Amino acid sequence: MLDITKILSGLEDRHSIRYSRDCSKTETGVKKGSGPVIAWNITRKCNYSCKHCYSNAIYGDDADTLDLKEIYRIVDEFAANHVPVILLSGGEPLIREDIFDIMKYIKTKNIRTSLSTNGSLIDQSTADNLKDMGISYVGISIDGTREKNDDFRGTTGAFDNALRAIENCHRVGQKVGLRFTLQKNNYKDVPTILNLMEEMKVDRICFYHLVPSGRGKEIMDQMLSNEETKEVIDYLYEYAKKAIVEGKGKKEILTVANHADGPYIYLKTRKEDPELADKMFEFLARNRGNRSGSAIANVDWKGNVYPDQFTRFLPIGNLKEKSFSDIWNNSEAILGELRNRKNLIKGRCTSCKWLSICNGNLRARAYYIHNDMWASDPACYLEDDEI
């Protein structure tokens, strides 16, 4: 996750969800005293059928879904392992009848909680409950203008549902933002969505680079080309700079799931403001790019644990069978490799000067496109002379 506005405005502190700081100095590659951010797909059930869904969400129930008692036990394990943030996702997390019991219990453990949702179930009462539960942030998905969004999500009215949810969150003072997955069919809508963000007084938007995981494999051809990706990042770069000049620096313009964004924006900044670029470089070096399996983990509705939410081909344990501590602190086999991946990654990455900053980008994309998790991420859009 890269906060473009932050790195262009002097790197002042923000309170966005982010992985723990440098964890490279420990034997296991995990910082002692601080667990990973947990992206928790609390249910597979969903009332939408989004084309890019990495969870392959369905409308029907899944018989193996964790029950409330199991979830409480797992939350206890997260707390014992000093997990700082839990991102509740799905499916559609609000479709669970016991979702507020889950949120309430997480709150008792002083773990910061955010919510990823399609917004369809956030009426005024639900917005009130989210605020009461202390949810730090609600991310609502919009993937284009009304017609494109509804087609992408397989549901007529999805766009209007999202807008209504934002308004209901605003009424109770619940922090809310947008989530937008970039693809060929919608990337030209980015200026329109940013205008919508302004109109609705939304201060945060996350642009996700498409990862062909789950149903996303069926729209692999919708991944942006290198030129299209640069077009979007260039636009966000200029938009963020303008927002800072106009005194709108509190806005958060973030990109997710492509760690080439950091070096690309650094190189642009170096041409215009070398002093700021130096600060940016230090920040990127501390963050260390992709940290799947070291500073972030994913748990699905069955209790399976993965290095991140897109890497479903690589289960590392199940919380019905082992404790989170036993799974996470096992530095052997795949977790050890992910935490010390630099000598395993192939292709262009081997000679790339940004490897320590990007950390090889996403292994999931390399696997799904090249059938080799150690291949170079095909979504890297840096030119040969830039690496």
QUITAQUI-V341871 format. One record per backbone hydrogen bond with DSSP energy under -0.5 kcal/mol. NH is the residue of the N-H (numbers start at 1). CO is the residue of the C=O. If there is no record, write none. Layout:
BEGIN
NH:CO, NH:CO
END
This chain:
BEGIN
2:255, 4:2, 4:253, 5:253, 7:3, 8:4, 9:5, 9:6, 11:6, 26:23, 29:26, 34:31, 35:82, 37:295, 38:85, 39:37, 39:297, 40:38, 40:87, 41:39, 41:299, 42:40, 42:89, 46:58, 49:153, 51:152, 53:50, 56:53, 58:44, 63:61, 65:62, 66:301, 71:67, 72:68, 73:69, 74:70, 75:71, 76:72, 77:73, 78:74, 79:75, 80:76, 81:77, 82:79, 83:78, 86:112, 87:38, 88:86, 88:114, 89:40, 90:91, 92:45, 93:91, 93:116, 95:92, 96:93, 99:96, 102:98, 103:99, 104:100, 105:101, 106:102, 107:103, 108:104, 109:105, 109:106, 110:107, 111:106, 112:84, 112:110, 114:86, 115:137, 116:88, 117:115, 117:139, 122:119, 123:121, 127:123, 128:124, 129:125, 130:126, 131:127, 132:128, 133:129, 134:131, 135:130, 136:113, 137:113, 138:175, 139:115, 139:137, 140:138, 140:177, 141:117, 142:179, 149:145, 150:146, 151:147, 152:148, 153:149, 154:150, 154:151, 155:150, 158:155, 161:157, 162:158, 163:159, 164:160, 165:161, 166:162, 167:163, 168:164, 169:165, 170:166, 171:167, 172:168, 172:169, 173:170, 174:169, 175:173, 177:138, 178:204, 179:140, 180:206, 182:180, 182:208, 184:222, 186:183, 187:183, 189:186, 190:187, 193:189, 194:190, 195:191, 196:192, 197:193, 198:194, 199:195, 200:196, 201:198, 202:197, 203:176, 205:252, 206:178, 207:205, 207:254, 208:180, 208:206, 209:256, 210:182, 213:211, 215:53, 216:213, 217:214, 218:215, 219:216, 220:217, 222:219, 223:220, 229:225, 230:226, 231:227, 232:228, 233:229, 234:230, 235:231, 236:232, 237:233, 238:234, 239:235, 240:236, 241:237, 242:238, 243:239, 244:240, 245:241, 246:242, 247:244, 248:243, 251:248, 252:203, 253:251, 254:205, 254:252, 255:2, 256:207, 261:258, 263:259, 264:260, 265:261, 266:262, 267:263, 268:264, 269:265, 270:266, 271:267, 272:268, 272:269, 273:269, 277:273, 278:274, 279:275, 280:276, 281:277, 282:278, 283:279, 284:280, 285:281, 286:282, 287:283, 288:284, 290:358, 293:296, 293:307, 294:291, 295:291, 296:291, 297:37, 298:306, 299:39, 300:304, 303:300, 305:317, 306:298, 307:314, 311:308, 312:310, 314:311, 316:305, 317:305, 319:303, 321:318, 322:318, 327:323, 328:324, 329:325, 330:327, 331:329, 335:332, 336:332, 337:333, 338:334, 339:335, 340:336, 340:337, 341:338, 344:341, 345:341, 346:374, 349:346, 350:347, 351:348, 352:349, 353:387, 355:352, 357:354, 358:354, 359:355, 361:358, 366:362, 367:363, 368:364, 369:365, 370:366, 371:367, 372:366, 375:372, 380:377, 386:383, 387:383
END
